[in-house]
Amino acid sequence: MTTENNKMSHKAPDFQATALEAIPKIASLARGQFRTHKTKNLEWRKTQLRKLYWALEDFKPQLVEALKSDLGKSSFEALLTEVDWVKKDCIWMLDHLDSFAKDQKLGSPDVPATYSIMNFRVKKDPLGTVLIIGPYNYPVQLLLCPLVGAIAAGCTAVLKPSELTPACAMWTKELIEKRLDSGSFSVVNGGIPETNALMAEKWDKIFFTGSAQVGSIIAQKAAETLTPVVLELGGKNPAFITKNCGNLALAARRLLWGKTQNAGQVCMSQNYVLIDKDLVPSFIEFLKVAYKDMFPNGAKASPDLSRIVNKRHFHRIKKMLDDTQGKIVMGGEMDEGELYIEPTAVLVNSVNDSMMEEESFGPVFSIYPVNTLDEALNIANLIHKTPLSLFAFGNKAENKRILNEMTSGGATINDGFFHGAVNTVPFGGVGDSGWGAYRGKASFDSFTHFRTIAETPGWAEKLIRVRYMPYDFRALAFLNRLTEKKPNFDRSGRVVKGFGYWIKMLFGLGGKSAKGALLRWLVVLVAHYMYTNRS
């Protein structure tokens, strides 16, 4: 760690909102930095990613302390799911940036052979200057991982951390503005007035993570200037446990994990569990066993369990529990002074119960008994047709049916939200749980314009004569003979296997491609050679 960093206190500076009059200047500076074209240089981008990596390493004590202060997050979770997560993102992107950014040559089947001389390719251009608005639940990871993608793509960016995590917001501002390229990357702190001021600026893309309510406001405002958006939202996520669940104890343990990490303040965790009614008593007992394993001295005494971010969200979750008509079968303890809510399961019998109507976004979830998988799927589609996640604990056929009949941003079979636990695979919602995806290559793609380029040589003029007036139908007919492929189906949509098909099958030995046919002929020739040369 640097000498400078050793001198820094781990306590965050007092939260200070960015002056409203400064915000247009910050946005203008970021746009101006992009217009210098320096961000298009791959080495410049790599340097910024390397600087971000070391900034995270050097500010690690401050960020860990900030996460403890803002969310009661343990140092283990602070490192695993926040600081080290983004560091790994930097390294992975550095390893792959050259291949992501290089031009992609377009040939068959995208470009007909007739036009192959035109040197069709896709150029990867940065979108420009982007706005990234982060949430409170993972204030480091969910703000800085999109930034990794923006830097890799060659964009400049202004970041807006959540004001609900003020210590993280202040350290993030210092980390970004002291270590990365001045003006190209800035942080604006504040609440609704500052966010409104940022939304009044013109951006080339807006990346927002947060609630659907705020996301719809962001989308409406962005639409006024035709600004594209990525919305990473949430949803009332279902878990399905069928009568053919292979290991009910494991299902209970894994689902409880999903509601204990970050005190359940995870957009991907289950909101409710739809379970075969005959399994309910055993499932509840297995939940209690898993609870005891995780918290041998009780959840409140655990150094690992986070706290609710503030009193408003504490009371929101408390109200769900106060208003439920169901029965608390695990947990239920609360302490407003500590913003503590115990991991809690509630057995309910109505889709109109308070535990089913709202996304809990906390360490509480409901258990809803069902008679059949049909009933479970009907309920899940009624509650939320496009949740961010779903979880299936059944046999292979049942899990396949759940995936087929229920739409979601992502899904995990036989576990909690593992589909969102790997930083290099795409993650995103669908419908009202989000637009767009990021992580891994998807982060680069999210901030990139894929620009198709064609390059027509001068000597090709005679070949493209057909496009010039006066039009010549003979030239058009000749072009069509070169470029058109005859259909292998009739007007009813049935495939017609004509003479050409059978000739291809015969000489290709049934292979569906030239490579497949070649392999088959090689096998035949080898077999023939071995047969004729047998002793």
C-alpha positions as CSV (number, residue, x, y, z in Angstrom):
1,M,0.0,0.0,0.0
2,T,1.3,3.5,-0.8
3,T,2.6,5.9,1.8
4,E,-0.1,8.3,0.8
5,N,-2.8,5.7,1.4
6,N,-1.4,4.8,4.8
7,K,-1.8,8.4,5.9
8,M,-5.5,8.3,5.0
9,S,-8.1,7.7,7.6
10,H,-10.4,4.7,7.1
11,K,-13.3,6.9,8.1
12,A,-15.0,8.4,5.1
13,P,-15.2,12.2,4.7
14,D,-18.6,13.7,5.7
15,F,-21.1,13.3,2.8
16,Q,-21.2,16.3,0.6
17,A,-23.5,16.7,-2.4
18,T,-22.1,18.0,-5.6
19,A,-23.1,21.7,-6.3
20,L,-25.9,21.8,-8.7
21,E,-24.3,24.5,-10.8
22,A,-21.2,22.3,-11.2
23,I,-23.0,19.4,-12.8
24,P,-23.4,20.9,-16.3
25,K,-19.6,21.7,-16.3
26,I,-18.8,18.1,-15.2
27,A,-20.9,16.6,-18.0
28,S,-19.5,19.1,-20.5
29,L,-15.9,18.2,-19.5
30,A,-16.6,14.5,-20.0
31,R,-18.0,15.1,-23.4
32,G,-15.1,17.3,-24.3
33,Q,-12.6,14.6,-23.2
34,F,-14.3,12.1,-25.5
35,R,-14.1,14.5,-28.4
36,T,-10.3,14.5,-28.1
37,H,-10.4,10.8,-29.3
38,K,-7.8,9.7,-26.8
39,T,-10.2,7.2,-25.3
40,K,-10.3,5.3,-28.6
41,N,-6.7,4.3,-28.0
42,L,-6.5,0.7,-26.6
43,E,-3.5,1.4,-24.5
44,W,-5.1,4.4,-22.9
45,R,-8.1,2.2,-22.0
46,K,-5.8,-0.5,-20.6
47,T,-4.0,2.1,-18.5
48,Q,-7.2,3.3,-17.0
49,L,-8.3,-0.3,-16.1
50,R,-4.9,-0.9,-14.5
51,K,-5.2,2.3,-12.5
52,L,-8.7,1.3,-11.4
53,Y,-7.4,-2.1,-10.2
54,W,-4.7,-0.5,-8.1
55,A,-7.0,2.2,-6.8
56,L,-9.4,-0.6,-5.5
57,E,-6.4,-2.3,-3.9
58,D,-5.1,0.8,-2.3
59,F,-8.5,2.0,-1.1
60,K,-9.5,-1.5,0.1
61,P,-9.4,-0.6,3.9
62,Q,-11.5,2.5,3.3
63,L,-14.1,0.7,1.2
64,V,-14.4,-2.2,3.6
65,E,-14.9,0.2,6.5
66,A,-17.4,2.2,4.4
67,L,-19.4,-0.9,3.6
68,K,-19.5,-1.8,7.3
69,S,-20.7,1.7,8.1
70,D,-23.3,2.0,5.4
71,L,-24.7,-1.6,5.4
72,G,-23.2,-3.4,8.3
73,K,-21.5,-5.6,5.7
74,S,-18.9,-8.0,6.9
75,S,-15.3,-7.6,5.6
76,F,-15.7,-11.1,4.1
77,E,-18.7,-10.0,2.0
78,A,-17.2,-6.6,1.3
79,L,-14.2,-8.3,-0.3
80,L,-15.9,-11.3,-2.0
81,T,-18.9,-9.5,-3.5
82,E,-17.6,-5.9,-3.8
83,V,-14.0,-4.9,-3.9
84,D,-12.3,-8.1,-5.1
85,W,-15.2,-8.7,-7.5
86,V,-14.4,-5.5,-9.4
87,K,-10.7,-6.1,-9.3
88,K,-11.2,-9.5,-11.0
89,D,-13.4,-7.7,-13.6
90,C,-10.5,-5.4,-14.4
91,I,-8.1,-8.2,-14.9
92,W,-10.5,-10.3,-17.0
93,M,-11.3,-7.3,-19.2
94,L,-7.6,-6.5,-19.7
95,D,-7.0,-10.1,-20.7
96,H,-9.7,-10.0,-23.4
97,L,-9.9,-6.4,-24.5
98,D,-7.7,-6.8,-27.7
99,S,-10.0,-9.5,-29.1
100,F,-13.2,-7.6,-28.1
101,A,-12.1,-4.4,-29.7
102,K,-10.6,-5.6,-33.0
103,D,-12.6,-5.3,-36.2
104,Q,-14.8,-8.3,-37.0
105,K,-14.6,-9.5,-40.7
106,L,-17.9,-10.4,-42.2
107,G,-18.0,-13.3,-44.6
108,S,-20.3,-16.2,-45.2
109,P,-23.1,-16.6,-44.3
110,D,-23.5,-12.8,-43.5
111,V,-22.2,-11.6,-46.8
112,P,-22.9,-13.4,-50.1
113,A,-19.9,-14.4,-52.1
114,T,-20.9,-11.9,-54.8
115,Y,-20.1,-9.1,-52.4
116,S,-17.1,-10.6,-50.7
117,I,-14.7,-8.1,-52.5
118,M,-16.4,-5.2,-50.6
119,N,-14.4,-6.0,-47.4
120,F,-17.4,-6.0,-45.1
121,R,-16.5,-5.7,-41.4
122,V,-17.8,-4.5,-38.1
123,K,-15.9,-1.8,-36.3
124,K,-16.3,-1.5,-32.5
125,D,-16.8,2.2,-31.7
126,P,-17.3,3.6,-28.2
127,L,-20.8,5.2,-27.8
128,G,-19.4,8.4,-26.2
129,T,-20.1,9.9,-22.8
130,V,-22.2,7.8,-20.5
131,L,-24.0,8.2,-17.1
132,I,-23.8,5.4,-14.6
133,I,-26.3,5.5,-11.7
134,G,-25.6,2.9,-9.0
135,P,-27.8,1.4,-6.2
136,Y,-27.3,1.1,-2.5
137,N,-27.2,-2.7,-2.0
138,Y,-23.8,-3.3,-3.7
139,P,-22.5,0.3,-3.9
140,V,-19.1,-0.7,-5.1
141,Q,-19.7,-3.6,-7.4
142,L,-22.8,-2.4,-9.1
143,L,-21.4,1.1,-9.8
144,L,-17.9,0.2,-10.8
145,C,-18.5,-3.0,-12.9
146,P,-20.4,-1.0,-15.5
147,L,-17.6,1.5,-15.4
148,V,-15.1,-1.3,-16.3
149,G,-17.3,-2.0,-19.4
150,A,-17.4,1.7,-20.3
151,I,-13.6,2.2,-19.9
152,A,-13.0,-0.9,-22.0
153,A,-15.3,0.3,-24.8
154,G,-13.6,3.7,-24.9
155,C,-16.2,5.8,-23.3
156,T,-15.9,8.7,-20.8
157,A,-18.3,8.5,-17.8
158,V,-19.9,10.3,-15.0
159,L,-20.9,8.2,-12.0
160,K,-23.7,8.8,-9.6
161,P,-23.5,6.6,-6.4
162,S,-26.4,6.1,-4.1
163,E,-26.9,8.7,-1.5
164,L,-28.1,5.9,0.8
165,T,-24.6,4.7,1.2
166,P,-22.8,8.0,1.9
167,A,-19.4,6.6,3.1
168,C,-19.1,4.4,0.0
169,A,-20.1,7.4,-2.2
170,M,-17.4,9.7,-0.8
171,W,-14.6,7.1,-1.0
172,T,-15.7,6.3,-4.6
173,K,-15.5,9.9,-5.6
174,E,-12.0,10.2,-4.2
175,L,-10.9,6.9,-5.7
176,I,-12.2,7.8,-9.2
177,E,-11.2,11.4,-9.4
178,K,-7.7,11.0,-7.9
179,R,-6.6,7.9,-9.7
180,L,-8.3,7.9,-13.2
181,D,-8.0,10.3,-16.0
182,S,-9.1,13.8,-14.9
183,G,-12.3,14.9,-16.5
184,S,-12.8,11.7,-18.4
185,F,-14.2,10.0,-15.2
186,S,-16.0,12.0,-12.5
187,V,-18.4,11.3,-9.7
188,V,-21.5,13.4,-8.8
189,N,-22.9,12.9,-5.3
190,G,-26.3,13.8,-4.0
191,G,-29.9,12.8,-4.1
192,I,-32.9,13.6,-6.3
193,P,-32.0,17.2,-7.2
194,E,-28.5,16.1,-8.3
195,T,-30.0,13.1,-10.3
196,N,-32.5,15.5,-12.0
197,A,-29.6,17.8,-12.9
198,L,-27.7,14.9,-14.4
199,M,-30.8,13.7,-16.3
200,A,-31.1,17.2,-17.8
201,E,-27.8,16.7,-19.6
202,K,-27.4,14.8,-22.9
203,W,-25.7,11.4,-22.6
204,D,-24.8,8.8,-25.2
205,K,-26.1,6.1,-22.9
206,I,-27.5,5.8,-19.4
207,F,-26.8,2.8,-17.2
208,F,-29.2,2.5,-14.2
209,T,-29.4,-0.1,-11.4
210,G,-32.2,0.3,-8.9
211,S,-35.9,0.0,-8.5
212,A,-38.5,-0.4,-11.3
213,Q,-40.2,2.7,-10.1
214,V,-37.2,4.9,-10.5
215,G,-36.1,3.0,-13.6
216,S,-39.3,4.0,-15.4
217,I,-38.7,7.7,-14.6
218,I,-35.1,7.3,-15.9
219,A,-36.4,5.7,-19.1
220,Q,-39.1,8.3,-19.7
221,K,-36.6,11.2,-19.3
222,A,-34.0,9.4,-21.5
223,A,-36.7,8.9,-24.2
224,E,-37.0,12.7,-24.6
225,T,-33.6,12.9,-26.1
226,L,-33.6,9.4,-27.7
227,T,-30.9,8.3,-25.2
228,P,-30.5,4.5,-25.0
229,V,-30.6,3.0,-21.5
230,V,-29.6,-0.1,-19.7
231,L,-32.0,-0.8,-16.8
232,E,-31.0,-3.3,-14.2
233,L,-34.1,-3.6,-12.0
234,G,-35.6,-6.3,-9.8
235,G,-38.7,-8.4,-9.5
236,K,-40.8,-10.7,-7.4
237,N,-38.6,-13.8,-8.0
238,P,-40.2,-17.3,-7.5
239,A,-38.6,-20.5,-6.4
240,F,-40.3,-23.8,-7.4
241,I,-39.9,-26.9,-5.3
242,T,-41.8,-29.9,-6.7
243,K,-42.6,-33.2,-5.1
244,N,-39.7,-34.7,-7.1
245,C,-37.1,-32.4,-5.5
246,G,-34.0,-34.5,-5.1
247,N,-32.7,-33.1,-1.9
248,L,-35.1,-30.9,0.1
249,A,-32.5,-30.2,2.9
250,L,-30.1,-28.8,0.2
251,A,-32.9,-26.7,-1.4
252,A,-33.7,-25.2,2.0
253,R,-30.0,-24.4,2.8
254,R,-29.4,-22.9,-0.7
255,L,-32.5,-20.7,-0.6
256,L,-31.8,-19.5,2.9
257,W,-28.3,-18.5,1.7
258,G,-30.0,-16.3,-0.9
259,K,-31.8,-14.4,1.8
260,T,-28.8,-14.0,4.1
261,Q,-26.2,-12.6,1.8
262,N,-26.3,-8.8,2.3
263,A,-29.3,-9.4,4.5
264,G,-31.3,-10.4,1.5
265,Q,-30.9,-7.0,-0.1
266,V,-30.2,-8.8,-3.4
267,C,-32.4,-8.2,-6.5
268,M,-31.9,-11.8,-7.5
269,S,-33.0,-13.6,-4.3
270,Q,-36.4,-15.3,-4.1
271,N,-39.4,-13.4,-3.0
272,Y,-41.5,-16.5,-2.4
273,V,-41.3,-20.3,-2.6
274,L,-44.0,-22.3,-4.4
275,I,-43.7,-25.8,-2.9
276,D,-45.7,-29.0,-3.1
277,K,-48.0,-28.9,-0.1
278,D,-46.8,-32.4,1.2
279,L,-43.3,-31.1,1.5
280,V,-44.0,-28.0,3.5
281,P,-43.5,-29.4,7.0
282,S,-40.2,-31.0,6.1
283,F,-39.0,-27.9,4.2
284,I,-39.7,-25.7,7.3
285,E,-37.7,-28.0,9.5
286,F,-34.8,-28.1,7.1
287,L,-34.9,-24.3,7.0
288,K,-34.5,-24.2,10.7
289,V,-31.6,-26.7,10.6
290,A,-29.9,-24.6,7.9
291,Y,-30.5,-21.4,10.0
292,K,-28.9,-23.1,13.1
293,D,-25.9,-24.1,11.0
294,M,-25.4,-20.6,9.7
295,F,-26.1,-18.8,12.9
296,P,-25.2,-21.1,15.9
297,N,-25.5,-18.1,18.3
298,G,-28.4,-16.5,16.5
299,A,-28.5,-14.2,13.5
300,K,-28.3,-11.0,15.5
301,A,-25.0,-12.1,17.1
302,S,-23.5,-13.1,13.9
303,P,-20.6,-11.0,12.6
304,D,-21.5,-12.0,9.0
305,L,-25.1,-10.8,8.7
306,S,-25.5,-7.3,7.2
307,R,-28.1,-4.8,8.3
308,I,-30.9,-3.0,6.5
309,V,-29.6,0.2,4.8
310,N,-31.8,2.7,6.6
311,K,-35.0,3.2,8.7
312,R,-37.3,3.7,5.7
313,H,-36.4,0.3,4.2
314,F,-36.5,-1.2,7.7
315,H,-40.1,0.0,8.1
316,R,-41.0,-1.1,4.6
317,I,-40.0,-4.7,5.3
318,K,-41.5,-4.5,8.8
319,K,-44.8,-3.4,7.4
320,M,-44.9,-6.5,5.1
321,L,-44.5,-8.7,8.2
322,D,-47.0,-6.7,10.3
323,D,-49.6,-6.9,7.5
324,T,-49.3,-10.5,6.6
325,Q,-52.1,-12.9,7.3
326,G,-49.6,-15.8,7.2
327,K,-47.7,-17.6,9.9
328,I,-44.1,-16.8,10.7
329,V,-42.4,-20.2,10.7
330,M,-38.8,-19.1,11.1
331,G,-37.2,-15.9,12.4
332,G,-39.3,-12.8,12.9
333,E,-37.1,-10.8,15.4
334,M,-36.4,-7.1,14.6
335,D,-34.4,-4.3,16.2
336,E,-34.9,-0.9,14.7
337,G,-32.0,0.6,16.7
338,E,-29.6,-1.8,14.9
339,L,-31.6,-1.9,11.6
340,Y,-31.7,-5.6,12.2
341,I,-34.2,-8.0,10.7
342,E,-33.8,-11.7,11.3
343,P,-33.9,-14.0,8.3
344,T,-37.7,-14.8,8.3
345,A,-40.0,-17.2,6.5
346,V,-43.7,-16.8,6.4
347,L,-46.2,-19.5,5.5
348,V,-49.0,-17.9,3.4
349,N,-52.1,-19.1,1.6
350,S,-53.1,-16.1,-0.6
351,V,-51.5,-14.3,-3.5
352,N,-53.0,-11.2,-2.1
353,D,-50.9,-11.5,1.1
354,S,-48.6,-8.6,1.8
355,M,-45.6,-11.0,1.6
356,M,-46.6,-11.9,-2.0
357,E,-47.6,-8.4,-3.3
358,E,-44.3,-6.5,-2.9
359,E,-40.7,-7.3,-3.6
360,S,-39.2,-7.9,-0.2
361,F,-35.6,-6.9,-1.0
362,G,-34.6,-8.0,2.5
363,P,-34.1,-11.2,4.6
364,V,-37.7,-12.2,4.4
365,F,-39.6,-14.5,2.1
366,S,-42.9,-16.4,1.9
367,I,-43.7,-20.1,1.5
368,Y,-46.8,-20.8,-0.6
369,P,-48.1,-24.5,-0.7
370,V,-49.4,-25.7,-4.1
371,N,-51.1,-28.9,-5.2
372,T,-49.4,-29.2,-8.7
373,L,-46.7,-27.7,-10.8
374,D,-49.5,-26.3,-13.1
375,E,-50.9,-24.4,-10.1
376,A,-47.4,-23.1,-9.2
377,L,-46.7,-21.9,-12.8
378,N,-50.1,-20.2,-12.9
379,I,-49.4,-18.3,-9.7
380,A,-45.9,-17.3,-10.6
381,N,-47.1,-15.9,-14.0
382,L,-50.0,-14.1,-12.2
383,I,-47.7,-12.4,-9.6
384,H,-44.9,-11.3,-12.0
385,K,-44.6,-12.6,-15.6
386,T,-41.0,-11.4,-16.1
387,P,-39.1,-11.6,-12.8
388,L,-35.3,-11.0,-12.7
389,S,-34.7,-14.6,-11.5
390,L,-36.3,-17.9,-10.9
391,F,-35.1,-21.0,-9.2
392,A,-36.2,-24.6,-9.9
393,F,-35.9,-27.6,-7.6
394,G,-37.5,-30.5,-9.4
395,N,-36.6,-33.4,-11.7
396,K,-35.1,-32.8,-15.2
397,A,-38.5,-32.7,-17.0
398,E,-40.1,-30.4,-14.4
399,N,-37.1,-28.0,-14.5
400,K,-37.3,-27.9,-18.3
401,R,-41.0,-27.1,-18.1
402,I,-40.5,-24.3,-15.6
403,L,-37.8,-22.7,-17.8
404,N,-40.1,-23.1,-20.9
405,E,-43.3,-21.7,-19.3
406,M,-41.9,-19.0,-17.1
407,T,-39.9,-16.0,-18.5
408,S,-37.1,-14.5,-16.4
409,G,-34.0,-12.5,-16.7
410,G,-31.9,-15.4,-15.5
411,A,-32.4,-18.7,-13.8
412,T,-30.7,-21.2,-11.6
413,I,-31.6,-24.9,-11.2
414,N,-31.1,-26.6,-7.9
415,D,-29.5,-23.5,-6.2
416,G,-30.0,-19.9,-5.2
417,F,-28.9,-17.1,-7.6
418,F,-25.8,-18.8,-9.0
419,H,-26.5,-17.6,-12.5
420,G,-25.6,-14.1,-11.1
421,A,-22.7,-15.2,-9.0
422,V,-20.1,-15.4,-11.8
423,N,-18.7,-12.0,-13.0
424,T,-17.9,-13.1,-16.6
425,V,-21.3,-14.3,-17.8
426,P,-24.1,-11.9,-19.1
427,F,-26.6,-10.7,-16.5
428,G,-29.7,-8.7,-17.0
429,G,-33.5,-8.6,-16.7
430,V,-36.3,-9.0,-19.2
431,G,-39.5,-6.9,-19.6
432,D,-40.2,-4.9,-16.5
433,S,-37.2,-6.5,-14.6
434,G,-34.7,-4.8,-16.8
435,W,-33.5,-3.9,-20.3
436,G,-30.0,-4.9,-21.6
437,A,-27.3,-7.0,-20.0
438,Y,-23.7,-6.6,-18.8
439,R,-20.8,-8.5,-17.2
440,G,-18.0,-10.2,-19.1
441,K,-18.1,-9.4,-22.8
442,A,-21.6,-8.1,-22.4
443,S,-20.2,-5.1,-20.4
444,F,-18.0,-4.2,-23.4
445,D,-20.8,-4.7,-25.8
446,S,-23.2,-2.6,-23.7
447,F,-21.1,0.6,-24.3
448,T,-20.1,-0.2,-27.8
449,H,-21.6,0.8,-31.2
450,F,-21.1,-2.1,-33.7
451,R,-20.6,-0.2,-37.0
452,T,-20.8,-2.1,-40.2
453,I,-18.2,-0.9,-42.8
454,A,-18.1,-1.8,-46.5
455,E,-15.2,-0.8,-48.8
456,T,-16.0,-0.9,-52.5
457,P,-12.9,-1.0,-54.8
458,G,-12.9,1.3,-57.9
459,W,-12.4,-1.6,-60.3
460,A,-15.7,-3.2,-59.3
461,E,-17.8,-0.6,-61.1
462,K,-18.9,-3.0,-63.9
463,L,-20.0,-5.6,-61.3
464,I,-22.4,-3.1,-59.7
465,R,-23.7,-1.5,-62.8
466,V,-27.1,-3.0,-62.0
467,R,-27.8,-0.2,-59.5
468,Y,-27.5,2.7,-61.8
469,M,-30.3,4.3,-63.9
470,P,-31.6,3.6,-66.5
471,Y,-32.4,0.3,-64.9
472,D,-31.9,-2.9,-66.9
473,F,-34.0,-5.9,-66.0
474,R,-31.6,-8.2,-67.7
475,A,-28.9,-7.1,-65.3
476,L,-31.3,-7.6,-62.4
477,A,-32.1,-11.1,-63.5
478,F,-28.4,-11.9,-63.7
479,L,-27.8,-10.5,-60.2
480,N,-30.6,-12.6,-58.8
481,R,-29.1,-15.7,-60.4
482,L,-25.9,-14.9,-58.5
483,T,-27.4,-14.0,-55.1
484,E,-30.8,-15.7,-54.7
485,K,-31.3,-19.0,-53.1
486,K,-34.3,-21.1,-54.1
487,P,-36.6,-22.1,-51.3
488,N,-36.8,-25.7,-50.2
489,F,-40.4,-25.3,-48.9
490,D,-43.8,-24.9,-50.5
491,R,-46.5,-22.3,-49.8
492,S,-47.9,-24.4,-46.9
493,G,-44.5,-24.2,-45.2
494,R,-43.6,-27.8,-45.8
495,V,-40.1,-28.7,-46.6
496,V,-39.7,-30.2,-50.2
497,K,-36.9,-32.7,-50.6
498,G,-36.2,-32.4,-54.3
499,F,-33.7,-34.0,-56.6
500,G,-30.8,-31.8,-55.4
501,Y,-31.4,-32.8,-51.8
502,W,-31.1,-36.5,-52.6
503,I,-28.0,-36.0,-54.7
504,K,-26.4,-34.1,-51.8
505,M,-27.4,-36.8,-49.4
506,L,-26.0,-39.5,-51.6
507,F,-22.6,-37.9,-52.4
508,G,-22.4,-36.4,-48.9
509,L,-23.1,-39.7,-47.2
510,G,-25.8,-38.0,-45.2
511,G,-23.5,-35.3,-43.9
512,K,-25.3,-32.0,-43.3
513,S,-22.2,-29.9,-44.2
514,A,-19.1,-30.2,-46.4
515,K,-17.0,-30.9,-43.3
516,G,-19.4,-33.7,-42.2
517,A,-19.4,-35.2,-45.7
518,L,-15.6,-35.1,-45.8
519,L,-15.3,-36.9,-42.5
520,R,-17.7,-39.6,-43.6
521,W,-15.7,-40.1,-46.8
522,L,-12.5,-40.4,-44.9
523,V,-14.0,-43.1,-42.7
524,V,-15.2,-45.0,-45.7
525,L,-11.8,-44.7,-47.4
526,V,-9.9,-45.8,-44.2
527,A,-12.3,-48.7,-43.8
528,H,-11.8,-49.7,-47.5
529,Y,-8.1,-49.5,-47.2
530,M,-8.0,-51.7,-44.0
531,Y,-10.4,-54.2,-45.6
532,T,-8.4,-54.5,-48.9
533,N,-5.1,-54.7,-47.0
534,R,-6.1,-57.2,-44.4
535,S,-3.7,-60.1,-43.9
